[in-house]
């Protein structure tokens, strides 16, 4: 049975703009346009797209903050807009840019307030808190006021607070934004355990494709309020023909590196940029470069989501044009 059901959902906003000294114009902006998808219990789904695509609007409707202009929503058997209080006990939400913790209270008191708000039984609260403290390394921070926490520490605190009441669904909006490498990896490991070890359904919105690659078995791409891709990440890269970039620092300037399956797109002194298909593993490429060239350092850069979607759309437009041309040929024949 689907835990999240989205059936023909749209959301429009009225935007007013000044059109002179005394006049104002009104226009309708459709942030979400006829969304249809389901999410099964236990799935971890990446919900990605460029800024303004409709991701946050979708999450706000799924949490009951916004009411759809049209269509039907069900989350854990509940209509989010009509039964927000009932739904709150079945979902957890983490917004990377905003905290749900109490700013001037120690982290310990914020967790206790969460327990009281959700009326979590003491034994279940203790069990869940101990698990979060251990996995997120929050024990030494319990007596620290939230305002004194670093961004990574606060994010870990927000994740713990969102899971203390055992939600069936966890919504994550940019959970690793601005985090250092160590904090980012710790958050990813924790989320993987929450999803695979405890069966919590996760809907993740992010601009970091590495988050999606490490955590999600399924990816939905939304643009202009519509789902333009729903499948695996490898399928997305294949359809969009996206490329990753291997940045190689050699010991000295060198002619363009020649390795199978990659091409040099830029050379600046000892540094070279090699493009290769995003669906391909970087490991064989790295091994070949290290074996054949005097390597000092290297890094792998993921394709930007905007670039993937742009390629996806250009492919769709080309396919539509080809289809139209074939149709015209059939009609003329």
C-alpha positions, 0 to 999 in steps of 0.5 A, spaced: 500 500 500 502 506 498 504 511 504 504 517 500 499 518 494 499 524 490 493 524 485 492 530 480 495 535 485 496 543 483 497 549 487 497 556 484 498 563 487 496 570 486 502 574 484 500 582 484 505 587 481 505 594 480 503 597 473 504 604 474 503 609 480 496 607 482 495 600 478 496 593 480 496 587 476 494 580 478 497 574 475 496 566 477 502 563 478 502 555 477 507 552 482 505 545 482 501 543 475 498 536 475 502 532 480 501 524 480 506 519 484 506 514 489 511 512 494 511 506 497 512 504 505 520 504 506 522 507 500 527 513 500 526 517 494 530 523 491 525 529 489 530 534 485 529 539 481 532 547 480 530 552 484 523 554 483 521 547 480 515 546 485 519 542 490 518 546 497 511 547 495 510 539 494 513 538 501 508 544 504 502 540 501 504 534 504 505 536 511 499 540 511 502 547 511 499 549 504 492 546 501 492 544 494 488 548 489 486 542 485 487 534 486 487 529 492 493 528 497 493 522 502 499 521 507 499 515 511 492 514 510 491 522 512 488 528 508 494 533 510 490 539 509 484 536 513 487 533 519 494 536 520 494 534 528 493 527 526 498 527 521 503 531 525 504 524 529 506 520 523 511 525 519 517 528 521 520 534 517 527 537 517 528 544 513 536 545 512 535 552 512 530 553 519 531 549 525 525 546 529 529 547 536 528 552 541 534 557 540 536 559 547 534 552 550 540 547 551 539 541 546 536 536 552 530 541 553 529 541 546 528 534 546 524 534 552 519 539 549 518 535 543 517 529 547 511 533 551 508 536 544 508 529 541 506 525 548 511 520 547 511 515 552 517 515 556 520 508 555 520 509 547 522 516 548 529 514 552 530 508 547 529 513 541 533 518 544 539 514 546 539 511 539 540 518 536 545 520 541 549 514 539 549 515 532 549 522 531 554 523 537 550 528 540 551 526 547 557 531 549 552 537 546 546 535 550 547 541 555 549 546 550 544 552 548 542 551 541 544 558 539 551 556 540 551 549 536 555 549 529 551 548 523 553 541 523 551 540 530 544 543 529 542 539 523 544 533 527 540 535 533 534 537 528 534 530 525 534 527 532 528 531 534 524 529 528 525 522 529 523 522 537 516 520 536 517 514 531 514 518 524 512 513 518 515 518 513 521 523 514 521 529 509 528 532 508 529 539 505 536 540 503 539 536 510 546 537 508 546 544 505 552 548 508 555 542 512 563 540 512 565 533 509 565 530 516 558 532 518 555 531 511 557 523 511 555 522 518 548 525 516 548 520 510 550 514 514 544 516 519 539 517 514 541 510 511 540 507 517 533 510 519 531 508 512 534 501 511 534 499 519 528 502 521 524 502 515 522 509 515 520 512 508 524 518 506 522 523 501 529 527 500 529 534 496 536 536 495 541 540 490 547 535 492 546 529 487 551 525 492 546 525 497 541 522 492 546 517 489 548 515 497 541 514 499 536 514 494 534 508 490 529 512 486 529 519 483 523 524 481 525 530 477 520 536 478 521 542 473 515 547 472 511 544 477 511 537 473 515 530 474 519 530 468 523 523 470 521 518 475 526 512 476 533 510 478 539 515 478 543 511 473 536 512 468 536 519 469 544 520 467 543 516 461 536 519 459 540 526 460 546 524 457 550 527 463 557 527 465 561 527 471 568 531 471 575 528 474 579 534 476 586 531 475 593 535 478 599 532 475 606 533 477 608 538 472 604 541 465 603 535 461 599 534 454 592 532 454 591 526 458 589 520 454 584 514 457 579 510 455 572 512 456 573 520 458 575 526 454 579 532 456 575 538 456 580 543 459 587 544 461 590 549 465 598 548 467 598 541 471 591 541 472 586 538 467 579 536 467 576 530 464 569 529 462 566 522 463 559 519 463 555 520 470 553 513 469 560 510 469 564 508 476 570 513 477 574 508 480 577 505 473 578 511 470 582 514 477 586 507 477 588 508 470 590 515 470 594 514 477 598 508 473 600 512 467 601 519 469 605 523 475 599 524 479 599 529 485 591 530 487 584 529 484 577 530 485 570 528 482 565 533 481 558 531 480 553 534 474 549 540 477 542 538 477 540 544 472 545 541 467 542 534 468 535 537 467 537 541 461 540 535 457 533 531 459 529 537 456 533 538 450 533 530 449 525 530 450 524 536 445 528 533 440 524 526 441 518 530 440 520 534 434 522 527 431 516 524 432 512 530 429 516 529 423 515 522 422 507 523 423 508 528 418 511 523 413 506 518 415 500 523 413 503 525 407 505 518 405 
